[in-house]
């Protein structure tokens, strides 16, 4: 595909890097010459200095032959104008990042969705809030996603010191549901990601990617722990913090800590029962005074990622049950679990997953990208004449590092067995490394 990406910030650069690696033709546009030079040095793509609201610049980028336009600047208004220009040039697929929630409202006069300015509108704040709320309901997971209309799930969990899994082979763990109702689809070990066989032995610090039905995940992941008082402490008074507090304050005690007095006053006016505190979440005495030792989760959601890590580690050391930290940089998201942070909240990863689904097209229903590696879980809806339907799975030789993690047929999620035969219309979740996607899709799309 020929893809134009506007904005060489965190989101735009991430999209360009990912899709350039997948051999798409990428052109990046940014107003900052330094960012353009950096892109030229590090990404296999063209890069142009200029404004994405300029017809001349878009023409220079090849807008007339573009298959996709991805508007990722930090300015919503620029992204909207870019989307409108893309529509005028009849770019087949247009994606826009819109932060201001007013533009997402049904009564917004621009009606971005109805007028098809964008085929996909990304809200980093929405994505981060949804991820946090999912994690709060499944505290044993550092990441969790649902697929096949919520019938199936894939969760990420780390094998910590003293865990009963350590030293066990996958084929010998039926009492935990593995091979019965759950499947370990992938393992991160050090810097390597593997699609395991049954004879793999689990080691301390392994990160497991576990797939199963939504119901089978409940006993595996557990529910929120019961403490004497359920308290959530949020560091940073951002719009994301406000949204999380609004959704949680009727269920539990929520406290927000922020260093900006005016922001604290504004938050107090917008929230009902949430306690807003003026101070620093790096102040150990303040955390202790606010009951950090009885805290269900500490959410470090400030714009300063280094501060988020410090706050998370401090909170964990003082007794917080869980610490979740906002990480815009993928590099930080990768190291946070190793430092003891329970989960890195990465809006960029969620955005890339949504974009990848449109880039892949075909019979791909969902693409789940993960924060720490290039592993993907791809949901295919099986069409007529797909090679995977021609025989039982035991007689179909899938390439290395490609694994079927689950099948949803007629609304029922099942684990794949040797004698399983995939049918037309089934939803199949396939785990593979991103670079193997083209090898995988051959089996799940119509034979040519």
VEXDREN-2710 file (C-alpha; in Angstrom, 1 decimal):
% VEXDREN-2710
k/r/px/py/pz
1/UNK/0.0/0.0/0.0
2/UNK/1.0/3.6/-0.6
3/UNK/0.5/5.3/2.8
4/UNK/1.0/9.0/3.8
5/UNK/1.5/9.7/7.5
6/UNK/1.3/13.3/8.8
7/UNK/3.0/14.2/12.0
8/UNK/6.4/12.7/13.1
9/UNK/5.5/12.5/16.8
10/UNK/5.1/9.4/18.9
11/UNK/2.0/8.1/17.1
12/UNK/2.9/9.0/13.5
13/UNK/6.5/7.8/13.8
14/UNK/5.2/4.5/15.3
15/UNK/2.9/4.0/12.4
16/UNK/5.6/4.8/9.8
17/UNK/8.1/2.4/11.5
18/UNK/5.6/-0.5/11.7
19/UNK/4.2/-0.3/8.2
20/UNK/7.6/0.4/6.6
21/UNK/8.9/-2.8/8.2
22/UNK/6.0/-4.6/6.5
23/UNK/7.2/-3.3/3.1
24/UNK/4.5/-0.7/2.5
25/UNK/5.5/2.6/0.7
26/UNK/5.5/5.3/3.3
27/UNK/5.7/9.1/3.0
28/UNK/6.0/11.1/6.2
29/UNK/5.1/14.8/6.4
30/UNK/6.0/17.1/9.3
31/UNK/6.6/20.8/9.8
32/UNK/9.8/20.3/11.9
33/UNK/12.9/19.8/9.8
34/UNK/14.7/18.1/12.7
35/UNK/12.0/15.5/13.0
36/UNK/12.0/15.0/9.2
37/UNK/15.8/14.5/9.2
38/UNK/15.5/12.0/12.1
39/UNK/12.8/10.0/10.2
40/UNK/15.0/9.9/7.0
41/UNK/17.9/8.5/9.1
42/UNK/16.0/5.8/10.9
43/UNK/13.0/4.7/8.8
44/UNK/12.9/3.3/5.3
45/UNK/10.6/5.9/3.9
46/UNK/10.4/9.3/2.2
47/UNK/10.0/12.3/4.5
48/UNK/8.9/15.8/3.5
49/UNK/9.1/19.1/5.5
50/UNK/5.8/21.0/5.3
51/UNK/2.2/21.3/6.5
52/UNK/-0.3/18.5/5.9
53/UNK/-2.9/21.2/5.4
54/UNK/-1.1/22.4/2.2
55/UNK/-2.3/21.0/-1.1
56/UNK/1.1/21.6/-2.6
57/UNK/2.8/19.5/0.1
58/UNK/0.2/16.7/-0.2
59/UNK/0.6/16.7/-3.9
60/UNK/4.4/16.4/-3.4
61/UNK/3.8/13.5/-1.1
62/UNK/1.7/11.7/-3.8
63/UNK/-1.8/12.2/-2.4
64/UNK/-3.4/11.3/-5.8
65/UNK/-2.0/7.7/-5.7
66/UNK/-2.3/7.2/-1.9
67/UNK/-4.2/4.1/-0.6
68/UNK/-4.3/5.4/2.9
69/UNK/-3.8/8.8/4.7
70/UNK/-3.0/8.7/8.5
71/UNK/-3.3/12.1/10.2
72/UNK/-1.3/11.9/13.4
73/UNK/-0.2/15.4/14.3
74/UNK/-0.7/16.7/17.8
75/UNK/-3.2/19.3/16.6
76/UNK/-6.8/18.0/16.2
77/UNK/-7.7/20.9/13.8
78/UNK/-4.8/20.1/11.5
79/UNK/-5.8/16.4/11.5
80/UNK/-9.4/17.3/10.6
81/UNK/-8.3/19.6/7.7
82/UNK/-6.0/16.9/6.5
83/UNK/-8.8/14.4/6.6
84/UNK/-11.1/16.7/4.6
85/UNK/-8.4/17.2/2.0
86/UNK/-7.9/13.4/1.8
87/UNK/-11.6/13.0/1.2
88/UNK/-11.5/15.6/-1.5
89/UNK/-8.6/13.7/-3.2
90/UNK/-10.6/10.4/-2.8
91/UNK/-8.0/8.6/-0.7
92/UNK/-9.7/5.3/-0.1
93/UNK/-8.9/5.0/3.6
94/UNK/-8.4/7.8/6.0
95/UNK/-7.4/7.6/9.7
96/UNK/-7.3/10.5/12.1
97/UNK/-6.1/11.0/15.7
98/UNK/-8.5/13.3/17.6
99/UNK/-7.8/14.0/21.2
100/UNK/-10.6/16.5/22.0
101/UNK/-13.7/14.4/23.1
102/UNK/-16.1/17.1/21.8
103/UNK/-15.3/16.0/18.3
104/UNK/-16.3/12.5/19.2
105/UNK/-19.8/13.5/20.5
106/UNK/-22.8/12.6/18.3
107/UNK/-24.0/16.2/18.2
108/UNK/-20.7/17.5/17.0
109/UNK/-21.6/19.7/13.9
110/UNK/-18.6/18.3/11.9
111/UNK/-20.0/14.8/12.2
112/UNK/-16.6/13.3/11.3
113/UNK/-17.9/9.7/11.1
114/UNK/-21.2/10.3/9.4
115/UNK/-19.6/12.5/6.8
116/UNK/-16.8/9.9/6.4
117/UNK/-14.0/12.4/6.9
118/UNK/-12.3/9.5/8.6
119/UNK/-12.8/5.8/8.3
120/UNK/-11.2/5.4/11.7
121/UNK/-11.0/8.0/14.5
122/UNK/-8.4/7.3/17.1
123/UNK/-8.6/8.7/20.6
124/UNK/-5.5/7.9/22.7
125/UNK/-7.4/9.0/25.8
126/UNK/-10.3/6.6/25.1
127/UNK/-7.9/3.7/24.4
128/UNK/-5.9/4.3/27.6
129/UNK/-9.1/4.6/29.8
130/UNK/-10.5/1.4/28.3
131/UNK/-7.2/-0.5/29.0
132/UNK/-7.0/0.7/32.6
133/UNK/-10.6/-0.3/33.3
134/UNK/-10.0/-3.8/31.8
135/UNK/-6.8/-4.2/34.0
136/UNK/-8.6/-3.2/37.2
137/UNK/-11.0/-6.0/36.6
138/UNK/-8.3/-8.6/36.0
139/UNK/-5.5/-7.7/38.4
140/UNK/-3.3/-10.8/37.5
141/UNK/-2.9/-9.6/33.9
142/UNK/-0.5/-6.9/32.7
143/UNK/-2.5/-6.7/29.4
144/UNK/-5.8/-8.2/28.3
145/UNK/-7.8/-8.1/25.0
146/UNK/-11.0/-9.6/23.8
147/UNK/-11.9/-10.9/20.4
148/UNK/-14.6/-12.8/18.4
149/UNK/-17.3/-10.5/19.7
150/UNK/-16.0/-10.9/23.3
151/UNK/-16.3/-14.7/23.3
152/UNK/-12.5/-15.1/23.4
153/UNK/-9.7/-13.4/25.4
154/UNK/-5.9/-13.2/25.4
155/UNK/-4.1/-12.1/28.6
156/UNK/-0.5/-11.4/29.4
157/UNK/0.9/-12.4/32.8
158/UNK/4.4/-12.7/34.3
159/UNK/5.8/-15.7/36.1
160/UNK/7.2/-14.2/39.3
161/UNK/9.5/-15.6/41.9
162/UNK/8.0/-18.6/43.7
163/UNK/5.2/-19.1/41.2
164/UNK/4.0/-22.8/41.0
165/UNK/4.4/-22.7/37.2
166/UNK/8.2/-22.5/37.5
167/UNK/9.9/-25.7/36.3
168/UNK/6.8/-27.2/34.8
169/UNK/6.3/-28.4/31.2
170/UNK/3.3/-27.0/29.4
171/UNK/2.0/-30.5/28.6
172/UNK/2.0/-31.2/32.3
173/UNK/-0.1/-28.3/33.6
174/UNK/-3.7/-29.5/33.0
175/UNK/-4.6/-28.7/36.6
176/UNK/-4.2/-25.0/35.7
177/UNK/-6.4/-25.4/32.6
178/UNK/-3.5/-25.4/30.1
179/UNK/-4.4/-27.7/27.2
180/UNK/-7.9/-28.0/28.6
181/UNK/-9.6/-24.6/28.5
182/UNK/-6.5/-22.4/28.0
183/UNK/-3.5/-22.3/25.7
184/UNK/-0.1/-20.6/26.2
185/UNK/0.2/-19.1/22.7
186/UNK/3.5/-17.3/23.2
187/UNK/6.2/-16.7/25.7
188/UNK/8.6/-13.8/26.2
189/UNK/11.9/-15.0/27.6
190/UNK/14.6/-12.3/27.9
191/UNK/14.6/-10.6/24.5
192/UNK/13.1/-13.5/22.6
193/UNK/9.5/-14.2/21.8
194/UNK/8.6/-17.8/21.1
195/UNK/5.6/-19.7/20.0
196/UNK/6.0/-22.7/22.4
197/UNK/5.5/-26.4/22.0
198/UNK/4.2/-28.6/24.8
199/UNK/7.7/-29.7/26.0
200/UNK/8.7/-26.1/26.8
201/UNK/9.5/-25.6/30.5
202/UNK/8.3/-22.5/32.3
203/UNK/11.0/-20.3/33.9
204/UNK/11.0/-17.5/36.4
205/UNK/10.3/-14.1/34.7
206/UNK/8.7/-15.7/31.6
207/UNK/5.9/-13.6/30.2
208/UNK/3.0/-15.8/29.1
209/UNK/0.4/-14.9/26.5
210/UNK/-2.6/-17.0/27.4
211/UNK/-5.7/-17.5/25.2
212/UNK/-9.1/-19.0/26.1
213/UNK/-12.7/-18.2/26.3
214/UNK/-13.8/-15.2/28.4
215/UNK/-15.3/-17.5/30.9
216/UNK/-12.3/-19.7/31.3
217/UNK/-10.1/-16.6/31.9
218/UNK/-12.1/-15.7/35.1
219/UNK/-10.6/-18.4/37.4
220/UNK/-7.2/-18.0/35.7
221/UNK/-7.0/-14.2/36.2
222/UNK/-9.1/-13.8/39.3
223/UNK/-11.1/-10.8/40.4
224/UNK/-10.0/-7.7/42.3
225/UNK/-8.7/-8.6/45.8
226/UNK/-10.8/-7.8/48.8
227/UNK/-9.1/-5.2/51.1
228/UNK/-10.6/-3.4/54.0
229/UNK/-11.1/-0.4/51.8
230/UNK/-11.0/-0.2/48.0
231/UNK/-9.0/2.9/47.1
232/UNK/-7.5/4.0/43.8
233/UNK/-4.9/6.7/43.9
234/UNK/-4.2/8.6/40.6
235/UNK/-1.0/10.7/40.1
236/UNK/-1.5/13.5/37.6
237/UNK/-4.7/15.5/36.9
238/UNK/-5.0/15.0/33.2
239/UNK/-8.1/14.6/31.1
240/UNK/-7.4/10.8/31.3
241/UNK/-7.3/11.0/35.1
242/UNK/-10.6/12.9/35.1
243/UNK/-12.3/10.3/32.9
244/UNK/-11.1/7.4/35.0
245/UNK/-12.2/9.1/38.2
246/UNK/-15.7/9.8/36.8
247/UNK/-16.1/6.1/36.0
248/UNK/-14.8/4.8/39.3
249/UNK/-15.9/7.2/42.0
250/UNK/-19.3/5.6/42.4
251/UNK/-17.7/2.2/43.0
252/UNK/-14.7/3.0/45.3
253/UNK/-12.7/5.8/46.9
254/UNK/-10.7/7.7/44.3
255/UNK/-8.0/10.2/45.1
256/UNK/-6.1/12.4/42.6
257/UNK/-2.8/14.0/43.4
258/UNK/-1.5/16.9/41.2
259/UNK/1.1/19.6/41.7
260/UNK/-0.9/22.3/39.9
261/UNK/-3.3/24.1/42.3
262/UNK/-5.6/25.5/39.5
263/UNK/-5.9/22.1/38.0
264/UNK/-6.8/20.7/41.4
265/UNK/-9.6/23.3/41.8
266/UNK/-11.0/22.5/38.4
267/UNK/-11.0/18.8/39.0
268/UNK/-12.8/19.3/42.3
269/UNK/-15.6/21.2/40.5
270/UNK/-16.0/18.4/37.9
271/UNK/-16.0/15.4/40.3
272/UNK/-18.4/14.4/42.9
273/UNK/-16.9/12.1/45.6
274/UNK/-13.3/12.0/44.3
275/UNK/-10.7/13.5/46.8
276/UNK/-8.4/15.9/44.9
277/UNK/-5.1/16.6/46.7
278/UNK/-2.6/19.4/45.9
279/UNK/0.9/17.9/46.2
280/UNK/3.4/15.5/44.6
281/UNK/2.9/11.8/44.3
282/UNK/6.6/11.4/44.8
283/UNK/6.1/12.6/48.4
284/UNK/6.2/9.4/50.4
285/UNK/4.7/11.0/53.5
286/UNK/1.7/12.2/51.4
287/UNK/1.2/8.7/50.0
288/UNK/1.4/7.2/53.4
289/UNK/-1.1/9.7/54.8
290/UNK/-3.5/8.8/52.0
291/UNK/-3.4/5.1/52.7
292/UNK/-1.1/3.8/50.0
293/UNK/-0.8/0.5/51.9
294/UNK/-4.5/-0.2/51.4
295/UNK/-4.6/0.9/47.8
296/UNK/-6.0/-1.4/45.2
297/UNK/-4.1/0.4/42.4
298/UNK/-1.9/3.4/41.9
299/UNK/-2.3/4.9/38.5
300/UNK/0.6/7.1/37.4
301/UNK/-0.9/9.1/34.5
302/UNK/1.1/12.3/34.3
303/UNK/2.7/13.4/31.0
304/UNK/6.2/12.9/32.5
305/UNK/7.0/9.2/31.9
306/UNK/10.1/9.2/34.1
307/UNK/8.0/10.6/36.9
308/UNK/5.4/8.0/36.3
309/UNK/7.9/5.2/36.7
310/UNK/9.3/6.7/39.9
311/UNK/5.7/7.1/41.4
312/UNK/4.8/3.6/40.4
313/UNK/8.0/2.1/42.1
314/UNK/7.5/4.2/45.2
315/UNK/3.9/3.2/45.5
316/UNK/4.7/-0.5/45.1
317/UNK/7.4/-0.3/47.7
318/UNK/5.0/1.3/50.1
319/UNK/2.3/-1.4/49.7
320/UNK/0.1/-0.6/46.7
321/UNK/-1.4/-3.8/45.4
322/UNK/-0.9/-2.7/41.7
323/UNK/0.9/0.1/39.9
324/UNK/-0.1/1.0/36.4
325/UNK/1.9/3.7/34.6
326/UNK/1.2/5.7/31.4
327/UNK/4.0/5.1/28.8
328/UNK/4.0/6.9/25.5
329/UNK/7.3/5.6/24.4
330/UNK/7.4/1.9/23.5
331/UNK/10.9/1.6/25.0
332/UNK/9.5/2.6/28.4
333/UNK/6.6/0.2/28.0
334/UNK/9.0/-2.6/27.5
335/UNK/11.1/-2.0/30.6
336/UNK/8.4/-1.2/33.1
337/UNK/7.3/-4.8/33.9
338/UNK/11.0/-5.7/34.5
339/UNK/11.2/-2.9/37.0
340/UNK/8.2/-4.1/39.0
341/UNK/5.5/-2.0/37.4
342/UNK/2.4/-4.2/37.0
343/UNK/1.4/-2.8/33.6
344/UNK/2.4/-0.1/31.2
345/UNK/-0.5/1.8/29.7
346/UNK/0.3/2.4/26.0
347/UNK/-2.2/4.3/23.9
348/UNK/0.2/4.0/21.0
349/UNK/0.0/0.2/21.0
350/UNK/-3.8/0.3/20.9
351/UNK/-3.7/2.8/18.1
352/UNK/-1.3/0.7/16.0
353/UNK/-3.6/-2.3/16.5
354/UNK/-6.6/-0.5/15.1
355/UNK/-4.6/0.9/12.2
356/UNK/-3.0/-2.5/11.4
357/UNK/-6.5/-4.0/10.9
358/UNK/-7.3/-1.5/8.1
359/UNK/-3.9/-1.9/6.5
360/UNK/-4.2/-5.7/6.5
361/UNK/-7.7/-5.6/5.0
362/UNK/-9.0/-8.9/3.5
363/UNK/-10.7/-11.1/6.0
364/UNK/-9.0/-9.7/9.1
365/UNK/-11.5/-8.8/11.8
366/UNK/-9.1/-7.8/14.6
367/UNK/-5.4/-7.2/15.1
368/UNK/-4.0/-7.2/18.6
369/UNK/-0.5/-5.7/18.9
370/UNK/1.4/-6.2/22.1
371/UNK/3.6/-3.6/23.9
372/UNK/6.9/-5.5/24.5
373/UNK/7.5/-7.2/21.1
374/UNK/6.4/-7.8/17.5
375/UNK/3.9/-10.5/18.4
376/UNK/0.4/-10.1/17.0
377/UNK/-2.9/-11.9/17.5
378/UNK/-4.8/-11.7/14.3
379/UNK/-8.5/-12.7/14.1
380/UNK/-9.6/-14.0/10.8
381/UNK/-13.2/-14.6/9.7
382/UNK/-12.8/-17.7/7.5
383/UNK/-14.2/-17.3/3.9
384/UNK/-15.1/-19.8/1.2
385/UNK/-12.2/-21.7/-0.4
386/UNK/-9.8/-21.0/2.5
387/UNK/-7.0/-23.7/2.7
388/UNK/-7.5/-24.0/6.5
389/UNK/-11.0/-25.5/5.9
390/UNK/-9.8/-28.3/3.6
391/UNK/-8.6/-30.8/6.3
392/UNK/-8.3/-31.4/10.0
393/UNK/-5.7/-29.3/11.7
394/UNK/-3.4/-32.2/12.3
395/UNK/-3.0/-32.6/8.5
396/UNK/-2.3/-28.9/7.9
397/UNK/1.3/-27.9/8.3
398/UNK/1.4/-24.3/9.4
399/UNK/4.8/-22.5/9.1
400/UNK/7.0/-22.1/12.1
401/UNK/6.0/-19.4/14.7
402/UNK/2.4/-19.5/13.7
403/UNK/-0.2/-20.9/16.1
404/UNK/-4.0/-21.1/16.2
405/UNK/-4.9/-19.9/19.7
406/UNK/-8.7/-20.4/19.5
407/UNK/-11.7/-20.8/17.3
408/UNK/-15.1/-19.3/17.8
409/UNK/-17.8/-21.3/15.9
410/UNK/-21.5/-20.5/16.3
411/UNK/-20.8/-18.3/19.3
412/UNK/-18.8/-21.0/21.1
413/UNK/-15.1/-20.7/21.8
414/UNK/-13.0/-23.9/21.5
415/UNK/-9.4/-24.7/21.7
416/UNK/-7.9/-26.2/18.6
417/UNK/-7.3/-30.0/18.6
418/UNK/-5.7/-32.2/16.0
419/UNK/-9.0/-33.4/14.8
420/UNK/-10.6/-30.0/14.7
421/UNK/-11.8/-28.9/11.3
422/UNK/-12.2/-25.1/10.7
423/UNK/-15.5/-24.1/9.0
424/UNK/-16.4/-21.2/6.8
425/UNK/-17.6/-18.3/9.0
426/UNK/-15.5/-19.4/12.0
427/UNK/-13.5/-16.8/13.8
428/UNK/-9.9/-18.0/14.2
429/UNK/-7.4/-16.2/16.4
430/UNK/-3.8/-16.7/15.1
431/UNK/-0.7/-15.8/17.0
432/UNK/2.3/-14.9/14.8
433/UNK/5.3/-12.5/14.7
434/UNK/4.4/-9.5/12.6
435/UNK/7.0/-10.4/9.9
436/UNK/5.3/-13.8/9.4
437/UNK/1.8/-12.3/8.7
438/UNK/2.0/-12.8/5.0
439/UNK/2.9/-16.5/5.4
440/UNK/0.0/-16.9/7.9
441/UNK/-2.7/-15.2/5.9
442/UNK/-2.3/-17.6/2.9
443/UNK/-4.0/-20.3/5.1
444/UNK/-6.9/-18.2/6.2
445/UNK/-8.0/-16.3/3.1
446/UNK/-9.4/-17.6/-0.2
447/UNK/-7.1/-19.8/-2.2
448/UNK/-6.0/-18.0/-5.4
END
